[in-house]
Amino acid sequence: MRVIVDAMGGDNAPLCNVQGALDAIRAYPEVSVTLVGDGETILRCLGDLGVGDLPKELEIAHAGQVVTMEDNPATAFKEKKDSSLTVGLELLAQGGGDAFVSAGSTGALLSAATLITKRIRGIRRAALAPVVPTGKGGAVLIDCGANAQCTPEYLLQFAYMGSFYAERALNRPEPRVGLLNIGVEPSKGGDLQRETYALLQEAAQAGRVNFVGNVEAREAVEGAVDVIVTDGFSGNVFLKTVEGAGLFLGRQIKTMFKKNLLTKLAALMVRGGLADFKRLLDSEEVGGTALMGISKPVIKAHGSSGAKAIRNAIRQGVELARSGLIDDIAANISYMRLDREKKLDATAEK
């Protein structure tokens, strides 16, 4: 299983990306990695990490340019055709690897993956689908920022894709799907939420999605559902709120246990539980976010990813490639589209 890694993308590139790739091939014997970026720079990083000869599981694909956060995300991959992002996705599209990992610009990755690797035929928009921590082992949040403005059809497709992902990645048979809203009643929310509710209810009645209704943010965090469906704007606010609350609670707990000798002794007694709590909120443990709806596995790692996060993003890419998720989506595409959209496509093909 070969994973293509954007060696130059992210705040800590290229050293942490190279280290993460080395850690991955050491941890997972079945995995090989292609590092895409400036060849001399990558070799220099390998030397700094004490690696002389290139390991047989590691390859380098030279790319002389880098997409930066200052570049226009919609056009950067076209303007910089020799960038590590563009070259890496072209390799993926041509069958040069089984998955692609990048910690670079989210917008540029989304645009490039959509136009180079392509969406699954019939999918209207790709979506970011991170697994967020909840009281019952995590939930798939889809979308969390790729699509600030959505239509009911987009959210219907997100629900299907999120459901397949939860079943495959989280091992949740018949995952519970909830529509993020300001109340549980079907009449709550704006036109988008009400129209989407009706579509998801219809899908549930047909036995295709285990839609359990609207879910408020509080219940979602407690673990009421396995899949949280929402537009990218609301999803991003939800995700950042969960992350911020977790960091705040972590700092408060640390401060509380440092007050005096007695509290420090108490901290020693519960340090195992505290470590578990820290891991639950550690984005490096997860690795990255799957870009759902693209025809081949693409993982977006956090911009500040260290070596551990890159290693885990590579593992995540392998798991996604093996899961059969993309085939699931493609096989069910006829249920994920509205009749009027099917008619428009049929007319266009004529």
C-alpha positions in Angstrom: 0.0 0.0 0.0 1.6 3.3 -1.2 0.7 6.6 0.3 1.8 9.9 -1.4 2.8 12.6 1.1 3.0 16.3 0.4 6.4 16.8 2.0 6.3 20.6 1.7 2.8 21.3 3.1 2.1 22.6 6.6 3.7 24.8 9.3 6.3 22.2 10.3 7.3 21.0 6.8 9.4 19.5 5.5 11.2 18.0 8.5 8.2 16.8 10.4 6.6 15.4 7.3 9.7 13.5 6.4 10.0 12.2 10.0 6.3 11.2 10.0 6.9 9.2 6.8 9.9 7.4 8.3 7.9 6.6 11.4 5.0 5.3 9.3 7.2 2.9 7.2 8.8 1.6 10.5 5.5 1.2 12.3 3.5 -0.3 9.4 5.6 -2.9 7.4 3.0 -3.1 4.6 3.2 0.7 3.9 5.5 2.5 1.5 5.6 6.3 1.0 6.3 8.7 -1.8 7.5 12.0 -0.5 6.7 14.8 -3.0 8.7 18.0 -2.8 12.1 19.5 -3.5 14.4 16.5 -3.7 17.5 18.1 -2.3 15.6 19.5 0.7 14.0 16.1 1.4 17.4 14.4 1.2 18.9 17.0 3.6 16.1 16.3 6.1 16.7 12.6 5.9 20.4 13.3 6.6 19.5 15.5 9.6 17.4 12.6 10.9 20.3 10.2 10.6 19.2 8.4 7.5 21.9 7.8 4.9 20.7 5.5 2.2 17.1 5.9 1.1 14.9 3.1 2.6 13.4 0.8 0.0 9.9 1.7 1.3 10.6 5.4 0.6 10.6 7.2 -2.7 11.0 10.9 -3.6 9.0 12.6 -6.4 10.6 16.0 -7.1 8.4 19.1 -7.2 10.1 22.5 -7.3 7.3 24.7 -6.0 5.2 25.0 -2.9 1.6 26.2 -2.4 1.6 28.6 0.5 -1.2 30.0 2.7 -0.8 33.3 0.9 -1.6 31.8 -2.5 -5.2 31.9 -3.9 -6.6 28.5 -2.9 -8.9 28.3 -5.9 -6.1 28.8 -8.5 -2.8 28.0 -6.7 -2.5 24.5 -8.0 -2.9 25.7 -11.6 -0.5 28.6 -11.2 2.0 26.3 -9.5 1.9 23.2 -11.6 5.2 22.0 -10.2 4.1 22.3 -6.6 4.2 19.4 -4.2 0.4 19.6 -3.9 -0.3 19.4 -7.7 2.3 16.8 -8.5 1.2 14.6 -5.6 -2.5 14.7 -6.6 -1.6 14.0 -10.2 0.4 11.0 -9.1 -2.7 9.8 -7.2 -4.9 10.3 -10.2 -2.6 8.4 -12.4 -2.4 5.4 -10.1 1.0 6.2 -8.6 -0.3 5.7 -5.0 -3.3 4.5 -3.0 -3.9 7.6 -1.0 -2.7 11.2 -0.6 -1.8 13.2 2.6 -1.2 16.9 2.9 -1.0 19.4 5.8 -1.1 22.3 3.4 -3.8 24.8 2.5 -7.3 23.3 3.0 -8.8 25.4 0.2 -6.1 24.6 -2.3 -6.3 20.9 -1.4 -10.0 20.9 -1.9 -9.9 22.7 -5.2 -7.0 20.6 -6.5 -8.5 17.3 -5.4 -11.8 18.2 -7.0 -10.3 19.2 -10.4 -7.3 16.8 -10.6 -8.4 13.6 -8.8 -12.1 14.4 -9.4 -15.2 13.8 -7.4 -17.1 10.5 -7.5 -19.5 10.8 -10.4 -22.8 12.3 -9.1 -21.4 13.8 -5.9 -22.1 17.5 -5.9 -19.5 18.7 -3.4 -16.6 17.1 -1.5 -16.8 17.5 2.3 -14.4 17.4 5.2 -15.4 14.7 7.7 -13.3 14.6 10.9 -14.1 12.2 13.8 -14.8 14.5 16.8 -14.6 13.2 20.4 -18.0 12.5 22.0 -19.2 10.8 25.2 -19.7 7.6 23.2 -16.4 7.2 21.4 -16.6 9.8 18.7 -18.8 10.8 15.8 -18.2 11.8 12.1 -18.8 15.5 11.6 -19.7 16.3 8.0 -19.1 19.0 6.7 -16.7 21.0 8.9 -15.6 23.8 6.5 -15.4 22.8 2.8 -18.8 24.2 1.9 -20.0 27.3 3.8 -23.2 27.4 1.7 -25.1 24.2 1.1 -28.3 22.9 -0.6 -30.5 20.2 0.8 -29.1 17.8 -1.8 -25.5 18.5 -0.5 -26.6 17.6 3.0 -28.4 14.5 1.9 -25.2 13.3 0.2 -23.2 14.2 3.3 -25.5 12.0 5.4 -24.9 9.0 3.2 -21.2 9.5 3.0 -20.9 10.1 6.7 -23.0 7.0 7.4 -20.8 4.8 5.2 -17.7 6.3 6.8 -18.9 5.7 10.4 -19.8 2.2 9.5 -16.3 1.5 8.0 -14.0 3.7 10.1 -15.8 3.5 13.5 -17.2 0.1 13.2 -20.7 1.3 13.9 -23.4 -0.9 12.3 -26.4 1.1 11.2 -24.8 4.4 12.5 -27.2 6.9 13.9 -27.4 10.0 11.7 -28.4 13.4 13.1 -29.0 16.8 11.5 -27.3 19.5 13.5 -30.0 22.1 14.5 -31.2 24.5 17.1 -33.9 22.1 18.3 -35.1 18.6 17.8 -38.5 19.4 16.3 -38.8 18.9 12.5 -40.0 22.5 12.2 -36.8 24.0 13.7 -34.1 25.8 11.7 -34.2 27.6 8.4 -35.3 26.4 5.0 -32.1 24.4 4.5 -32.6 22.4 7.7 -36.3 21.8 7.2 -35.9 20.7 3.6 -33.0 18.4 4.5 -35.0 16.9 7.4 -37.7 15.8 4.9 -35.1 14.3 2.6 -33.4 12.4 5.3 -36.7 11.2 6.7 -37.6 9.8 3.3 -34.2 8.0 3.1 -34.8 6.6 6.6 -38.3 5.3 5.6 -36.7 3.6 2.6 -34.2 1.9 5.0 -31.1 3.5 3.5 -30.0 5.8 6.3 -30.6 5.4 10.0 -31.7 9.0 10.4 -32.8 9.7 14.1 -33.8 13.4 13.6 -32.4 16.7 14.5 -29.7 16.9 17.1 -28.6 19.9 19.2 -24.9 20.5 19.7 -25.0 19.6 23.4 -26.5 16.2 22.7 -24.1 15.6 19.8 -21.1 16.1 22.1 -22.7 13.7 24.6 -22.8 11.0 21.9 -26.5 11.0 20.8 -25.5 10.2 17.2 -22.7 8.6 15.2 -22.9 11.1 12.3 -23.4 14.8 12.6 -24.7 16.3 9.3 -24.4 20.1 8.8 -23.2 22.8 6.4 -19.6 23.7 6.5 -20.1 27.0 8.3 -22.0 25.6 11.2 -19.8 22.5 11.2 -16.6 24.5 11.5 -18.1 26.6 14.4 -19.1 23.3 16.1 -15.6 21.8 15.6 -13.7 24.8 16.8 -16.0 25.2 19.8 -15.3 21.5 20.8 -11.6 22.0 20.3 -11.6 25.2 22.3 -13.7 23.8 25.1 -11.4 20.8 25.4 -8.2 23.0 25.6 -9.9 25.2 28.2 -10.9 22.3 30.4 -7.5 20.7 30.0 -5.8 23.9 31.3 -8.3 24.3 34.1 -7.8 20.7 35.3 -4.0 21.2 35.2 -4.2 24.4 37.2 -6.5 22.7 39.7 -4.2 19.8 40.3 -1.2 22.1 40.8 -2.7 24.1 43.7 -1.0 22.3 46.6 0.7 19.1 47.7 -2.6 17.3 48.3 -4.0 18.1 44.8 -0.6 17.0 43.3 -0.9 13.7 45.0 -4.5 13.4 43.7 -3.2 14.0 40.2 -0.8 11.1 40.5 -3.6 8.8 41.5 -5.7 9.7 38.4 -2.9 10.3 35.9 -4.0 7.4 33.8 -7.4 8.9 33.3 -5.9 12.3 32.7 -3.7 10.8 30.0 -6.7 9.3 28.4 -8.5 12.6 28.4 -5.5 14.3 26.8 -5.4 11.7 24.0 -9.1 12.1 23.4 -8.5 15.8 22.5 -5.2 15.3 20.8 -5.5 16.0 17.0 -2.1 14.3 16.5 -3.6 11.0 17.6 -6.3 11.2 14.9 -3.9 12.3 12.1 -6.2 14.1 9.7 -9.6 14.6 8.2 -10.9 12.5 5.3 -12.0 14.5 2.2 -15.3 12.7 1.4 -16.6 12.5 -2.1 -13.3 12.5 -4.0 -12.7 9.5 -6.2 -9.5 8.4 -4.4 -8.5 8.6 -0.7 -7.3 12.1 0.3 -6.5 13.0 3.9 -6.1 16.6 5.1 -3.7 16.8 8.1 -3.8 19.8 10.4 -1.7 22.7 9.3 0.4 22.5 12.5 0.9 18.7 12.3 4.0 17.3 13.8 5.6 14.0 12.9 3.2 11.9 15.0 0.2 13.5 13.2 1.7 12.8 9.7 2.4 9.2 10.7 -1.2 8.8 11.8 -2.6 10.6 8.7 -0.7 8.0 6.6 -2.2 5.2 8.6 -5.6 6.8 8.1 -5.1 7.0 4.4 -4.2 3.3 4.3 -7.4 2.5 6.2 -9.5 4.6 4.0 -8.0 3.0 0.9 -8.7 -0.5 2.2 -12.2 0.2 3.6 -14.2 0.1 0.3 -15.9 3.3 1.3 -15.5 5.0 -2.1 -17.1 1.9 -3.8 -20.0 2.2 -1.3 -20.6 5.8 -2.2 -20.4 5.1 -5.9 -22.8 2.1 -5.7 -25.4 4.2 -3.9 -25.2 7.4 -5.9 -28.6 7.0 -7.4 -30.2 7.3 -3.9 -28.2 10.3 -3.1 -29.5 12.6 -5.8 -32.7 14.5 -6.2 -35.0 13.6 -9.2 -34.7 17.1 -10.7 -30.9 16.9 -10.6 -31.0 13.5 -12.4 -33.2 15.0 -15.1 -30.8 17.9 -15.5 -27.9 15.5 -16.0 -29.8 13.4 -18.4 -30.7 16.5 -20.5 -27.0 17.7 -20.4 -25.8 14.3 -21.6 -28.1 14.5 -24.7 
